[in-house]
Amino acid sequence: MSLILAGVCLVWGEVSLGHSFRVALPESVQPLVTHGIYRFTRNPLALSVDLLALGVLLLAPSWLALTSLALNVLAYERKIRIEEAYLRDAHGAAYAAYCQRPGRYLPRSFRRQRLAE
């Protein structure tokens, strides 16, 4: 299940980014993408890669799979913090307002429901 969800998140995230998709930070300011899957999560591509690593761990439990998952999570967390700083500088109040809606990884409604339980 996590592999299917990861694939959906990955494709939907890339489609939502359109021409804004970059491997590195862009040299010029790109429009802030807040539509598509980005309405629910600010980092669907990181979420999908982490879900893929989790799926591999669940399908074939091993120290290698666990290490891969841990390294993916740590690497994306670092990358996301760099991207967030860039987006705060590039988009200012618009990015700050956007951050109040979707969660960094999971939709805020999922997190609220979990906290209420």
C-alpha positions in Angstrom: 0.0 0.0 0.0 2.8 2.5 0.9 4.4 1.8 -2.5 1.2 2.7 -4.4 0.7 5.8 -2.3 4.3 6.8 -2.8 3.9 6.4 -6.6 0.7 8.5 -6.6 2.4 11.2 -4.5 5.5 11.3 -6.7 3.6 11.6 -10.0 1.0 14.1 -8.6 3.8 16.2 -7.1 5.8 16.4 -10.3 2.7 17.2 -12.4 1.6 19.9 -9.9 5.1 21.5 -10.1 5.0 21.7 -13.8 7.8 24.0 -15.1 8.8 24.8 -11.5 10.3 21.3 -11.0 14.0 21.6 -10.2 16.6 19.4 -8.7 18.5 22.4 -7.3 17.3 25.8 -6.1 16.5 27.9 -9.2 18.5 30.9 -10.2 15.4 33.0 -10.7 12.3 33.2 -8.5 9.6 30.7 -9.7 5.9 31.1 -8.8 4.9 29.6 -5.5 3.1 26.3 -6.2 0.1 25.8 -4.0 -2.2 23.8 -6.1 -2.6 20.1 -6.8 -1.1 17.9 -4.1 0.6 21.0 -2.7 -2.8 21.9 -1.2 -2.3 19.0 1.2 1.4 18.7 1.8 4.3 21.0 1.2 6.7 18.2 0.4 5.0 15.4 -1.6 8.1 14.4 -3.4 10.0 13.8 -0.1 7.0 12.1 1.3 6.8 9.8 -1.7 10.5 8.8 -1.5 10.2 8.2 2.2 7.1 6.1 1.6 8.9 4.1 -1.1 11.7 3.4 1.4 9.2 2.4 4.0 7.5 0.1 1.5 10.8 -1.6 0.8 11.5 -2.0 4.5 8.1 -3.6 5.0 8.4 -5.9 2.0 12.0 -7.0 2.7 12.9 -6.1 6.3 16.7 -5.7 6.7 19.3 -3.5 8.2 20.0 -2.1 4.8 16.4 -1.2 4.2 16.1 0.4 7.6 19.3 2.4 7.1 18.1 3.5 3.7 14.8 4.8 5.2 16.7 6.6 8.0 19.1 8.2 5.6 16.3 9.3 3.2 14.4 10.9 6.1 17.5 12.7 7.3 18.6 13.9 3.8 15.2 15.2 2.9 14.7 16.9 6.2 18.0 18.8 5.6 17.0 19.6 1.9 13.6 20.8 3.0 15.0 23.2 5.6 17.2 24.7 2.9 14.3 25.0 0.4 12.1 26.5 3.1 14.6 29.2 3.8 14.9 30.0 0.1 11.1 30.1 -0.3 10.7 32.4 2.8 13.2 34.8 1.2 11.8 34.5 -2.3 8.0 34.7 -1.4 7.9 36.3 2.1 4.4 36.7 3.5 2.8 34.5 0.7 5.0 31.6 1.8 4.3 32.1 5.5 0.6 32.2 4.8 0.9 29.0 2.7 2.8 27.2 5.5 -0.3 27.7 7.7 -2.4 25.5 5.4 -0.7 22.2 4.4 1.6 20.4 6.8 5.3 19.9 6.0 4.7 16.2 5.2 1.1 15.1 6.2 -2.0 17.1 5.7 -2.9 19.1 8.8 -6.3 17.5 9.1 -4.6 14.1 9.6 -2.4 15.5 12.3 -5.3 17.2 14.1 -7.3 14.0 14.0 -4.4 12.1 15.5 -3.9 14.6 18.3 -7.6 14.5 19.2 -7.4 10.7 19.7 
